[in-house]
Amino acid sequence: MALVTLLTDFGTADYFVGALKGALLDVNPQAQVIDLTHEIPAHDIETGAFTLACAAETFPQGTIHVAVVDPGVGSARRPILVVTERHLFVGPDNGLFGYVYARAESYKVLHLTSREHFRHEVSATFHGRDVFAPIAGALSRGVAPEVLGVPVSDYVTRTTPAPARRDPYTLEASIIHVDRFGNCITNITRRELSEDVFAAGARLTVAGREVSSFRRFYAEGDATRGRLFAIWGSAGYLEIAAFLGSAAHLLGARRGDSVRVVIDGK
């Protein structure tokens, strides 16, 4: 039984999610449909891209992921299918799969052109229902990706730049996501910064505030409410958090803000 996940900015108050599922199940009533989330902020492609990649990688090989955060629906932006070594992704060519591209070992991108696999009438405002859901249904029934489109190379990547090292002791990074707890997730991975560096002494500066404490889990050490610290999050990125509080609120920080790491022990 094929697994199909759904991620959108539709919310749940309107008919959109129900119609999306209906169009998919109309093609394959046996598909197993799983909601990743429908609470991506409206039109927020960056949040959708980050959330999709972090959640999708936990699913079994062969899972089909439908992602629709699509402010350009009906325009010249293309509907695409991304085939990686493990999964398939269906959605708009607007950067929504940027983190998927960055994390995949290999992938190809197809422009969806097989209109016979779309709904019989395609609305200019609801490609989630009329294009992406039926395509996912076809894939879940075993239709080969190559039947559904043609390869393209000029797709939108919209990848977040990697941290830049200004000198051996200074790393310039940025916040790429703020979660509902107010944790500020940076683009720093263990490739750029190790726990040994923190042990030797390192300071992060965000919004004019310095963070020099590092924790292995949120409740470790000082239990003072609102104490700022750095921690490796479950998505593999360095986060700036506050115990029982919102680091984003305390810092006045938001996505895109710069983060500077200065390594001590010169």
C-alpha positions in Angstrom: 0.0 0.0 0.0 1.5 3.3 -1.1 2.2 6.0 1.4 1.4 9.6 0.4 2.0 12.5 2.7 0.5 16.0 2.5 2.0 19.3 3.5 0.2 22.6 2.7 -0.6 26.1 4.0 -4.3 25.4 3.6 -5.3 25.2 7.2 -8.2 23.1 8.2 -11.2 25.5 8.3 -11.9 25.4 4.5 -12.6 22.6 2.1 -9.2 22.6 0.5 -7.5 19.7 2.4 -10.6 17.5 2.0 -10.7 18.2 -1.7 -7.0 17.4 -2.0 -7.5 14.0 -0.4 -10.6 13.3 -2.4 -8.9 14.0 -5.7 -6.0 11.7 -4.7 -8.3 8.9 -3.5 -10.4 9.2 -6.6 -7.3 8.0 -8.6 -6.2 5.4 -6.0 -8.7 4.6 -3.2 -6.1 2.2 -1.7 -3.5 4.9 -1.0 -2.6 5.5 2.6 -2.7 9.3 3.1 -0.8 10.9 6.0 -1.0 14.6 7.0 2.4 16.1 7.7 0.9 19.5 8.4 -1.6 22.0 6.9 -0.5 24.8 9.2 2.4 26.3 7.3 1.9 30.0 7.4 0.1 31.3 4.3 2.5 31.6 1.3 5.6 30.9 3.5 7.7 28.8 1.1 10.8 28.9 3.3 8.9 27.4 6.3 7.3 24.8 4.0 10.6 23.8 2.5 12.3 23.4 5.9 9.4 21.5 7.4 9.0 19.2 4.4 12.6 18.1 4.3 12.8 17.5 8.1 9.6 15.4 8.2 9.9 13.6 4.9 13.3 11.9 5.6 11.7 9.8 8.4 9.4 8.0 6.0 10.1 4.7 4.3 11.6 4.4 0.9 9.1 4.9 -1.9 6.9 7.4 0.0 5.3 10.1 -2.2 5.2 13.6 -0.7 2.7 16.2 -2.0 3.7 19.7 -0.9 1.6 22.7 -1.8 2.6 26.2 -0.7 1.9 27.9 -3.9 1.4 31.7 -4.1 2.2 31.5 -7.8 -0.5 29.0 -8.7 -1.9 29.6 -12.2 1.2 31.6 -13.3 4.2 30.4 -15.4 5.7 28.5 -12.5 5.9 24.8 -13.4 4.3 21.8 -11.7 7.1 19.4 -11.0 8.0 15.9 -9.7 11.3 15.4 -7.8 12.7 11.9 -7.7 15.4 11.3 -5.1 17.1 8.0 -4.2 14.4 7.3 -1.6 11.3 9.4 -2.2 9.1 11.2 -4.7 8.0 14.9 -4.2 5.1 16.5 -6.1 4.4 20.3 -6.1 5.2 23.7 -7.5 8.6 24.7 -8.9 9.1 27.7 -6.5 11.8 26.6 -4.1 9.6 24.5 -1.9 12.0 21.5 -2.5 15.2 23.5 -1.9 16.1 21.6 1.3 15.2 18.3 -0.4 17.8 19.1 -3.2 20.4 20.0 -0.6 20.0 16.8 1.4 19.5 14.3 -1.4 22.5 12.2 -2.5 21.0 12.2 -6.1 17.8 13.4 -7.7 16.1 14.4 -10.9 13.4 16.9 -11.6 10.5 16.4 -14.1 8.2 19.1 -15.4 4.7 17.5 -15.2 3.2 17.6 -18.6 1.0 14.5 -18.8 -2.3 16.3 -18.7 -4.2 13.0 -19.1 -3.2 12.3 -15.5 -4.5 15.7 -14.2 -8.2 16.1 -13.3 -10.4 16.6 -16.3 -10.8 20.3 -15.5 -7.9 22.1 -14.1 -8.6 25.3 -12.1 -6.1 28.1 -12.3 -6.3 28.5 -8.6 -6.2 25.0 -7.2 -3.4 22.9 -8.7 -3.2 21.0 -5.4 -6.5 19.3 -6.2 -6.4 19.3 -9.9 -2.7 18.5 -10.7 -0.6 17.5 -7.7 -3.1 15.1 -6.0 -4.0 13.2 -9.2 -0.3 12.8 -10.1 0.4 11.5 -6.6 -2.5 9.1 -7.0 -1.1 7.9 -10.3 2.4 7.4 -8.8 0.8 5.4 -5.9 -0.7 3.1 -8.5 2.6 2.4 -10.0 2.7 4.8 -12.9 6.4 5.5 -13.8 7.7 9.0 -13.2 9.0 9.2 -16.8 5.5 8.8 -18.1 4.3 12.0 -16.2 6.8 14.6 -17.4 10.1 15.7 -19.0 13.4 16.3 -17.3 14.4 19.9 -16.6 17.6 21.5 -15.2 16.5 25.1 -14.6 14.4 24.5 -11.5 14.2 26.8 -8.6 16.6 25.8 -5.8 16.2 28.6 -3.3 18.8 27.0 -1.0 19.9 28.8 2.2 23.6 29.8 1.9 26.0 27.8 4.1 27.7 29.5 7.0 30.8 31.5 5.9 34.1 31.4 7.9 35.6 34.8 7.9 38.8 33.6 9.6 39.8 30.6 11.6 38.0 31.9 14.7 34.9 33.5 13.2 31.8 31.9 11.6 29.0 34.0 10.0 25.7 32.2 9.9 22.0 32.9 10.0 18.6 31.9 11.4 16.7 29.7 8.9 13.6 28.8 11.0 11.8 29.7 14.2 9.7 26.9 15.6 6.5 27.3 17.6 8.5 27.1 20.9 10.6 30.1 19.8 13.7 28.1 19.2 15.9 29.9 16.6 17.3 27.2 14.2 20.5 28.3 12.5 22.1 27.0 9.3 25.1 25.7 11.4 25.6 21.9 11.2 28.3 19.7 12.8 30.3 20.1 9.7 31.0 23.7 10.6 31.0 23.5 14.4 31.7 20.6 16.8 30.8 20.1 20.5 34.5 20.2 21.2 34.6 23.8 20.0 32.0 24.7 22.6 33.9 22.9 25.2 37.0 24.8 24.4 35.0 28.1 24.4 32.8 29.6 21.8 30.4 32.6 21.8 27.3 33.2 19.6 26.1 36.7 19.0 22.5 37.1 17.9 20.6 40.5 17.9 23.3 42.0 20.0 23.1 39.3 22.7 25.8 36.8 23.5 25.1 33.1 24.1 28.0 31.1 25.5 26.2 28.2 27.1 25.8 24.9 25.3 23.4 22.0 26.4 22.8 18.5 25.3 19.1 18.7 26.2 16.7 21.5 27.1 16.5 20.9 30.8 20.2 20.3 31.4 22.0 22.4 34.0 20.7 25.8 35.0 16.9 25.7 35.5 16.5 29.5 35.4 13.5 30.3 33.2 14.5 32.2 30.1 18.2 31.3 30.2 19.6 31.3 26.7 21.8 28.5 25.4 22.8 26.7 22.2 21.8 23.1 21.5 21.9 20.6 18.6 18.3 20.1 17.5 16.7 17.0 16.1 16.9 18.4 12.5 20.7 18.4 12.7 21.1 22.2 13.0 22.4 24.3 15.9 19.5 26.0 17.7 19.4 28.9 20.1 16.9 28.2 22.8 15.6 29.5 26.1 14.6 27.2 29.0 10.8 27.3 29.4 10.7 30.4 27.1 11.0 31.7 23.6 14.5 32.6 22.5 13.0 34.4 19.5 11.0 36.6 21.8 13.8 37.3 24.2 16.2 38.2 21.4 13.7 39.9 19.2 15.0 37.5 16.5 13.4 36.2 13.3 14.3 34.2 10.2 17.1 35.7 8.3 18.9 37.4 11.2 22.6 36.9 11.3 24.4 34.7 13.9 28.1 35.2 14.5 30.2 32.5 16.2 33.5 33.5 17.7 35.8 30.7 18.8 37.9 31.3 21.8 41.2 29.7 22.7 43.2 31.4 20.0 
